[in-house]
């Protein structure tokens, strides 16, 4: 901007010149009045005090936005410790409002009687433990066996921020519904018929037009974040994940600034916060909650009162699905967390092992119900 004034000062004396810096993080235009008496005066002297204050306020606002992101990153990745009494009091209060789904199992079953249970499961932190390397987030053989039995009893879907193909490689169960990239890439169970028309079919991909844009940002982020040890940028096809689980907290501000800088040229992409991950997604109105509704409609339960959806997840992105169930007044959400969190879920489980125990009990209950019906 300075060079513009120095090169053009002689030609713009006495005029109001609109200068737009397209590369500016603030992405704004400022009007600068150049003095006719001194056309070659220093540019800094020609910017009004009001404009300088405006610039300063925008800089503060931009910095505050980055700081807000970092605060959000800390909130999802707690490193500060509380006193034992404070943690205990918070936990007790939270458990009163979000009791264990295992302890409340009988009440849950009573609420579902006469209705079709449909299961929705997040992957990371729900079916598999959270690990430092996201490429090694494998589910156990026991969990896979449990989910396979679950799918034989109830329609079952995996709803994940991961790329659909990657989740499928982890789960390896063809009989499930898969909603990858936060529901932006949905497909139904693979058909086992030998007919040529019964191959794999994609149900829904509402963000296909964003693929080139997402690839561009992915390449840019891979390059710009090389300077920060521990960062892993994951291309989930219809969205991007910037994992900072292995990044020193002192580097979080720098990482947030780099991600923000990469997105400033892409207003059609938005940033959301996950569990030690920054998620970059298209701005279309689609999330895990919308994916849940789409899958219920695909299963024929769009306006049914006799359906009982159960959604189990551990992340902030799962809150969209929890809220949908609460607003519908059907089924419920289960948050997987060892610590109190603000949530729209009705119940809680502490870890994937408890998730597996809950799913096993559902399977056992269903099998016993079928046996009882066969005797009648």
Helices and strands as residue ranges (DSSP letters): H 2-8, G 9-11, E 16-20, E 29-33, H 43-46, H 49-76, H 84-97, H 105-112, E 116-121, G 134-136, H 141-153, E 155-159, H 164-171, E 177-180, G 181-183, E 185-187, G 196-198, E 202-204, G 208-210, H 211-224, G 225-227, E 232-235, E 239-243, G 249-251, H 252-263, E 269-274, E 277-282, H 288-298, E 307-313, G 316-318, H 319-328, E 332-336, E 347-349, H 352-375
